[in-house]
Amino acid sequence: MNAFIFMLPAAIGLALAGLAALSWAMKSGQFDDPKGAAARILDETDHPS
């Protein structure tokens, strides 16, 4: 029972940290164009010099 006292707040804290990270990623535009990066890699107009 003593371990439960420490594990429950730790689990809640990790869940809140994950939610905060997801919220930050959504606000910073990490998921705006998921198909664009896949299409850009196939674009042959960008030639390295």
Secondary structure, DSSP 8 states (H G I E B T S, - for coil): -HHHHHHHHHHHHHHHHHHHHHHHHHHTTTTS-HHHHHHHTT--S----
